[in-house]
């Protein structure tokens, strides 16, 4: 339990505190809360919400659109390593069943969300349809924590859950980029992001290594690392973020093109692995340097996005919640079973087919990413607030997972 608590305080405690503070504040003094959220930092700014021909930088925009880019960059780092490295967790046959289960874990919530919205009537469907992606999300940090509590740290289902969550994150980033633009699309601005990524990779990654070919001391690479450090990539990240903002794609994704350009290790120990702290490649060094800033960002993200008045609970709340609590487990179990049995792709040794049901329940914790998608899927107002409440209520999946683990007789395994 000490290790679990240590993990919780390292990755999620400030986010929880921010979300709880927001709920209390919004339900005791809603006017002052919303005034705080929309506090104007800079009117007629070069970045910010575009309205009436000019941009306004608000506190909400600063956190959701600018600073959350660091959070998504860390998620992208894990996805990139899982895909590109020779022993990456999303490569080869061993990733096939988790990837199938991920597909089911996204289609199941969409079917439940849109199906129930249709049953509720055309007016409800029209109001909530754009939120179909909200229940597709899986919160990696909280799911990992609950998965360890239910299965034990050494159970193969925990690794299966992590593969699923990483793949879910990758799909979620694509959905955000394609289906939830922040403004009218101007794709030519993506050339700035692409140019920044290619330029920083060639000049500060590929070229020094090319010049060092055959030289054991690697003088050029060492000089770039010691003298320039992360600054070329930080500058390229700013250019890429600006390109995303001007292109109309959500700017919180703006650092994604830069992540593959950063020098990285030739192996990964997995997300949240303590061993990665001892790797000295620039990508891991930057990730661990961002750890504490991102924790603070997540506190403000929770504070600025979770402030929902309980009176706004409505159809969107139950659609999001049922999409997560019903659609996720059903989709993950069904598609996982199809992959493991009819397609004969198998599941990890020591894991049962019934464990897929519990994995699906654990993956139903949407929270962070679900809150984020709700904030971009709907305009500020009752529908957005109701959808956010559904994302917050998805914490019920933790209790359901523990009950299902006992009912299905999950055998905990220590490391």
C-alpha positions, 0 to 999 in steps of 0.5 A, spaced: 500 500 500 505 504 501 508 503 494 501 504 491 500 511 495 507 513 493 505 512 485 498 516 487 502 522 490 507 522 484 502 522 478 495 524 480 494 527 487 494 534 485 489 532 479 484 529 484 485 535 489 484 540 483 478 537 481 475 536 488 476 543 490 473 545 483 466 541 485 466 545 492 467 552 489 462 551 483 457 548 488 458 554 493 459 560 489 458 558 482 459 566 479 466 567 482 468 560 480 466 561 472 469 568 473 476 565 475 476 560 470 475 565 464 479 570 467 482 575 462 490 574 462 491 578 455 486 581 451 488 582 443 494 577 444 497 573 439 495 567 442 488 565 445 481 564 443 479 567 437 473 572 437 471 578 433 477 578 429 482 578 435 485 573 440 484 573 448 488 569 452 484 567 458 486 562 464 482 557 461 486 557 454 493 558 458 491 551 461 487 547 457 490 549 450 498 551 452 500 548 458 496 541 457 501 540 451 506 538 456 501 532 458 500 530 451 507 530 449 508 525 455 503 521 453 505 521 446 512 519 448 510 513 451 506 511 444 512 513 440 517 508 444 511 503 444 511 503 436 518 505 434 523 501 439 525 494 437 521 491 443 516 496 443 510 494 447 505 495 441 509 491 436 509 484 433 504 479 435 504 480 442 500 487 441 495 484 437 490 482 442 490 488 446 490 492 440 483 488 438 481 490 445 482 497 444 478 497 438 472 494 442 473 499 448 472 505 443 467 502 439 463 499 445 462 506 448 460 509 442 455 504 440 452 505 447 452 513 447 449 514 440 444 508 441 441 510 448 441 518 445 437 515 439 432 512 444 432 518 448 429 522 442 431 527 437 432 533 441 437 529 446 441 526 440 442 533 437 444 536 443 449 530 445 451 527 439 458 531 438 460 528 445 461 521 442 468 520 443 468 522 451 467 515 453 472 512 449 478 515 453 481 511 458 485 515 464 492 511 464 494 513 471 488 512 474 487 505 470 494 503 472 493 504 479 486 501 480 489 495 475 495 494 480 490 494 486 485 489 483 490 484 479 497 485 483 503 488 480 505 482 477 499 480 474 500 479 466 493 483 466 496 489 468 501 489 462 495 488 458 491 494 461 497 498 460 498 496 452 490 497 451 491 504 455 497 506 451 493 504 444 487 508 447 491 514 448 494 514 441 487 513 438 484 519 442 490 523 440 488 522 432 480 523 434 482 530 437 486 532 431 481 529 426 474 530 429 475 536 434 478 542 431 479 548 435 477 553 429 476 553 422 481 549 419 487 552 415 492 546 414 497 550 410 499 552 417 501 545 419 507 546 414 510 550 420 509 544 425 512 539 420 518 544 418 520 545 425 520 537 426 524 536 420 529 541 421 530 540 429 531 533 427 536 534 421 540 539 425 541 537 432 539 529 432 541 526 425 547 531 423 551 530 429 550 523 429 552 523 422 558 527 423 560 522 429 560 516 425 566 512 426 568 516 432 568 513 439 568 520 443 562 522 439 564 530 439 559 533 435 553 529 439 556 531 445 557 538 444 550 539 442 547 535 448 552 539 453 551 546 450 544 546 447 541 541 451 533 541 450 533 548 447 533 547 440 527 542 441 523 547 446 524 552 440 521 547 435 516 545 440 513 553 440 513 553 433 510 547 432 504 549 437 503 555 434 502 552 427 497 547 430 493 553 433 493 557 427 491 550 423 485 550 427 487 543 430 487 543 437 493 546 440 494 542 446 497 536 441 502 541 438 508 538 441 506 531 438 510 532 431 517 534 435 517 528 440 519 523 435 525 528 433 528 528 440 534 523 441 531 517 445 534 510 448 534 504 444 529 501 449 523 502 454 522 499 460 514 501 460 510 507 462 511 509 469 517 505 470 522 507 475 528 504 471 527 509 466 529 515 471 536 512 470 536 513 462 540 519 460 537 520 453 535 527 452 527 524 451 527 521 458 531 526 461 526 531 458 520 527 460 522 526 468 524 534 468 517 535 466 514 531 471 513 536 477 511 542 472 506 537 469 503 535 476 502 542 477 498 543 470 494 537 472 492 541 478 490 547 475 486 542 469 482 539 474 481 546 478 479 549 471 475 543 468 471 539 474 467 545 477 460 542 475 454 544 479 450 538 481 444 541 478 447 540 471 446 533 471 442 531 465 442 526 459 449 527 457 451 525 464 448 518 464 450 517 456 457 518 458 457 514 464 454 508 461 458 509 455 464 508 460 461 503 465 457 499 460 460 500 453 468 499 455 467 492 458 463 489 453 467 492 447 474 490 450 471 483 452 468 481 446 473 484 441 479 481 446 475 474 446 475 474 438 482 476 438 484 470 443 479 465 440 476 465 433 483 469 431 487 465 435 492 471 437 492 468 444 492 472 451 498 473 455 500 467 459 497 467 466 491 471 464 484 468 463 479 470 458 474 472 464 480 477 466 478 481 460 471 483 463 475 486 469 480 489 465 474 493 461 471 495 468 478 498 470 479 501 463 472 505 464 475 510 468 475 516 463 477 522 468 482 526 465 482 525 458 474 524 458 474 531 461 479 534 456 474 531 450 468 534 453 471 541 454 472 541 446 466 537 444 461 542 447 461 549 448 461 552 455 454 551 458 449 545 461 451 540 456 458 540 457 457 541 464 453 535 464 458 531 460 463 533 465 459 530 470 459 523 467 467 523 466 467 525 474 462 519 476 467 514 472 471 513 478 465 509 480 469 504 475 474 503 480 469 500 485 466 496 480 473 493 478 474 491 485 467 487 486 468 484 479 475 482 481 472 478 487 466 475 483 470 473 478 476 470 483 482 474 480 488 471 483 493 477 485 500 476 483 505 480 486 512 482 482 
